[in-house]
Amino acid sequence: MKNKELEKQNFVLWYGLYATAKELDTVRANNREVLGRLLREYAEEVDRIEKSRRFCERIAHVKGMQTQGFDVTLEIGSFSNRDNNQI
């Protein structure tokens, strides 16, 4: 894997899965140029991440409002003597 491909994979994974809002603020304060370059270079992937994150949050929000509970009960019936004789 080339260095550029590795950089892309690492950045996209970090940005999409691990970066918190606090970490992003810290990076913006300390490494604005590097973050800006990475965001420009991988804008397409970042855009996909942002869209999917918003979509998932919308789904979670809607599901949270419409929680449906159900009760599952396992009933084990006993066979009558007549049914046992037929088996």
C-alpha positions in Angstrom: 0.0 0.0 0.0 1.4 3.4 -1.0 1.9 6.2 1.5 -0.9 8.3 0.0 -3.4 5.4 0.1 -2.4 4.7 3.7 -2.8 8.3 4.6 -6.2 8.4 3.0 -7.4 5.2 4.8 -6.1 6.4 8.2 -7.7 9.8 7.8 -11.0 8.6 6.6 -11.3 5.9 9.3 -10.2 8.4 12.0 -12.5 11.1 10.8 -15.5 8.8 10.3 -15.3 6.5 13.2 -13.1 7.8 16.0 -12.8 11.6 15.9 -14.9 13.3 18.6 -16.0 16.9 18.4 -13.4 17.8 21.0 -10.6 16.2 19.0 -11.7 17.9 15.9 -11.6 21.3 17.7 -8.1 20.5 19.0 -6.9 19.6 15.5 -8.5 22.7 14.1 -6.6 24.8 16.7 -3.2 23.1 16.4 -3.0 21.7 12.8 -5.4 23.8 10.7 -3.3 23.6 7.6 -2.9 19.8 7.7 -6.6 19.2 8.5 -7.6 21.6 5.7 -5.4 19.8 3.2 -6.7 16.4 4.2 -10.3 17.6 4.0 -9.8 19.1 0.6 -8.0 16.0 -0.8 -10.6 13.5 0.6 -13.7 15.7 0.4 -15.7 13.1 -1.5 -15.1 10.5 1.3 -15.7 13.0 4.0 -19.0 14.1 2.3 -20.1 10.5 2.2 -19.3 10.1 5.9 -21.2 13.3 6.8 -24.3 12.1 4.8 -24.3 8.7 6.3 -23.8 10.0 9.8 -26.8 12.4 9.4 -28.9 9.6 7.9 -28.1 7.3 10.8 -28.8 10.0 13.4 -32.2 10.6 11.7 -33.0 6.9 11.8 -31.9 6.7 15.5 -34.0 9.8 16.3 -37.1 8.4 14.7 -36.6 5.0 16.2 -36.1 6.5 19.6 -39.5 8.3 19.4 -41.3 5.1 18.3 -40.0 2.4 20.6 -42.1 -0.6 20.4 -42.0 -3.2 23.2 -43.1 -6.7 23.0 -43.2 -9.7 25.2 -42.1 -13.1 24.0 -43.3 -16.0 26.0 -42.3 -19.5 25.2 -45.0 -22.0 26.0 -44.2 -25.6 26.1 -47.4 -27.6 26.1 -47.6 -31.1 27.3 -49.1 -33.8 25.2 -52.1 -35.5 26.4 -51.9 -39.3 26.9 -53.9 -39.8 23.7 -51.3 -37.6 21.7 -48.4 -39.5 23.3 -49.7 -42.8 22.0 -49.9 -41.6 18.5 -46.3 -40.5 18.4 
